[in-house]
Amino acid sequence: VGQSFLMSFLAEWGDRSQIATIALAAAKDPLGVVVGGCLGHSMCTGMAVIGGRMLASKISERTVSLFGGIIFCIFGIHSLFFET
């Protein structure tokens, strides 16, 4: 539990959704923003866990790592040549 908490906490710290949540809390009821943010994040994480579990039963970890690495390289090459 601690490892998954720390991983999620550090991954989410300072991203766009956190900035949007700060802006929403400034304009709306902070308690409602906290409850809505927790529910939304819990649902999203739950779907990722269930989807990852289903995917892991069908595809090997090596295959996922290989395709993830290939896609990462494609994005890197794209940003090298096509981003300003």
N, C-alpha and C positions, 0 to 999 in steps of 0.2 A: 504494500500500500504506500509506503513512504517513497519508494523509488518512482512509482507512477505519479504520485503527487508532485515530486520534485521535477520530474521530466515535463509534466504538463505546465507547472508553474513557470519554469524557466522558458519553455517554448512560447508561452502566451505573453510573457512580460514584454510590454512595449510594442505589441503588434497593432495592426489597424483596428481590430475588433476592440481592443482595450481603449484605444483613443476614442472610438465611437461611443463606447460605454461611458467614458468620462463626460463626453459632450452631452449624451442623453441624460445622465444623472444631473448635470448642471441645469438642464431645462425642465426636467420632469421630476416626479417623486423618487427620491433615491432608494427607498425601500422597494418600490415596484421594480426599479431597474436591477437591484440586487437579486430579487426573486426571479425575475425574467431571465437575467443573465445566467444564473445558476441552473435554471431549468433548461435553457437553450444549450448551454455547454454540456450538461449531463446527457441530454438526448443525442447530441452530436457525437460525444465520446462513446456512448453506449452503442450507437450504430456502427462506429468505427471498430469497436471491440468485436461485435457480433460479425460484421463483415470480414474482419481480419481472421477470425476463427474459422469461418466458412471457407475463405480463400486458402488458408493454411491446410485445410483438409483435402484440397483439390490440387494445389500447386506447391512444389517444393520451395524451400527457403532460398536455395541456390538460384532457381529460376527467377524468383522475385528480385533478388539482389542483382542478377545479371541485367534484367530489363530496366530496373531502377537506375543502374549505372549507365546504361546506354542512353536512356532518356535524359539523365543529368548531363551527359556529354553533348547531346543534341542541343539542349537549352544553352549550354555554355558556348558552343560554336555559334548558335543563332545570335546570342547577345554580343558576341565578339564582332560579328560582321554587320548586324542589322540594327543595333541600338546606337543612339547618339551619345 
